[in-house]
Amino acid sequence: MEVELDVYSGKPNPTWEIPPDQASALLAKVGSQRDDKATMADPGLGYRGFILRSGDRTIRVYGGLIEIQDPHGTHIVRDSANLEATLAADARTRGYGNLVSGVSGAH
């Protein structure tokens, strides 16, 4: 699975691959979240969350929500498993701590 840290305008965002076992665990957490009627706010410039790409799914994790786009459409779930903080922690281990310093739950 590819992870993209969506932070830049005008230059490439940092991306990295996560191993299949970690990807499976993340996808299981995404699948266990409850649907919500919320809409994801336009994040504007700067930090815009994480984009996960797996097969025909694109998943954006930002601001306490998870937006899932797949061939069946788009739906939004609450990030009750705190995936954004998990991804921010992973970004920190990869040297991107300064880019996720404001993410809740990131240390």
Buried (B, 14 or more C-beta within 10 A) or exposed (E): BEBBBBBBEEEEBBEEEBEEEBBEEBBEBBEEBEEBEEEBEEBEEEBBBBBBEBEEBBBBBBBBBBBBEEEEEEEBBEBEBBBBBBBBBBBBEEEBBEBBEEBEEBE
